[in-house]
Amino acid sequence: MNFRSLEEFWSFYVIQHSKPSTRRWHFVGTLSSILLLLYSLVFNLWFLFFVPLVGYGFAWYSHFFVEGNVPASYGHPVWSFQCDCKMFGLMLTGQMDREIKRLGKRPILQGF
């Protein structure tokens, strides 16, 4: 799919994360990556290797086994990262449900 803007992609991204459990897995992955990044910078730079593995591991698990779709990061890695950060912030502040309602999106059932 081709998108003209990050806002247009954001709408697609939210659809791809329609289930609350998918969003929770992403939250855990992002939070774990942040904590691991901080640990790496303070104690041991070798742990930087695990930062993307942990973050993407939780996220991709949720797409394949919870949501039943393909991660958006395959086709749009930079925008996916930006949207993941946005979703993390909205979830952290309790505003993600409001954002879903604002967009008025219904889940799209999509196989692998």
C-alpha positions in Angstrom: 0.0 0.0 0.0 1.2 3.5 -0.8 0.6 6.3 1.7 1.1 10.0 1.0 1.6 11.1 4.6 2.3 9.9 8.1 -1.2 10.8 9.1 -2.6 8.6 6.4 -0.4 5.8 7.5 -1.4 6.4 11.1 -5.0 5.6 10.2 -3.8 2.3 8.6 -1.6 1.6 11.6 -4.5 1.9 14.0 -6.5 -0.6 11.9 -3.6 -3.0 12.0 -3.7 -2.8 15.9 -7.4 -3.2 16.3 -7.2 -5.7 19.2 -6.4 -4.3 22.7 -4.1 -7.3 23.4 -2.1 -6.5 20.2 -1.6 -2.9 21.5 -0.6 -4.2 25.0 2.0 -6.5 23.5 3.4 -3.5 21.6 3.4 -1.5 24.8 5.4 -4.2 26.6 7.9 -4.5 23.7 8.4 -0.8 23.5 8.8 -0.3 27.2 11.2 -3.3 27.5 13.2 -1.9 24.6 13.5 1.5 26.3 14.5 -0.1 29.6 17.0 -2.3 27.9 18.4 0.7 26.0 18.9 2.6 29.2 20.6 -0.5 30.8 22.9 -0.9 27.8 24.0 2.8 27.9 24.7 2.6 31.7 26.1 -0.8 32.2 27.0 -2.7 29.0 26.9 -1.6 25.4 26.7 -5.3 24.2 23.0 -5.3 25.3 22.2 -2.8 22.5 22.1 -5.9 20.3 18.9 -7.0 22.1 17.0 -3.7 22.0 15.4 -4.3 18.5 15.0 -8.0 19.1 13.0 -7.5 22.2 10.9 -4.6 20.8 10.1 -6.3 17.5 9.8 -9.7 19.1 6.8 -8.7 21.2 5.3 -6.7 18.4 5.6 -9.3 15.8 4.3 -12.0 18.1 1.2 -10.0 18.6 0.7 -9.5 14.8 1.2 -13.2 13.9 -0.6 -14.9 16.8 -3.0 -12.3 18.2 -4.0 -9.9 15.4 -3.5 -12.4 12.6 -1.9 -10.0 10.2 1.5 -9.0 8.9 3.5 -6.3 10.7 3.3 -2.9 9.0 7.1 -2.5 9.7 7.7 -4.9 6.8 6.6 -2.3 4.2 7.1 0.9 6.1 9.7 0.6 8.8 10.3 4.3 9.6 6.6 5.2 9.7 5.9 2.1 11.7 8.5 3.1 14.3 7.1 6.6 14.5 3.5 5.3 14.9 4.6 2.8 17.5 6.1 5.6 19.5 2.9 7.6 19.1 0.8 4.6 20.1 3.1 4.1 23.2 2.6 7.7 24.2 -1.1 7.6 23.8 -1.4 4.4 25.8 0.9 5.8 28.5 -1.4 8.8 28.9 -4.6 6.8 28.5 -5.6 8.4 25.3 -5.4 5.6 22.8 -9.0 4.5 23.1 -10.1 8.1 22.4 -7.8 8.1 19.3 -9.4 4.9 18.0 -12.8 6.5 18.4 -11.7 9.7 16.8 -10.5 7.8 13.7 -13.8 5.8 13.7 -12.0 2.7 12.5 -13.4 -0.7 12.5 -11.1 -3.7 12.5 -10.3 -5.2 9.1 -10.0 -9.0 9.1 -6.9 -9.9 7.3 -5.1 -13.2 7.0 -1.4 -13.8 6.7 
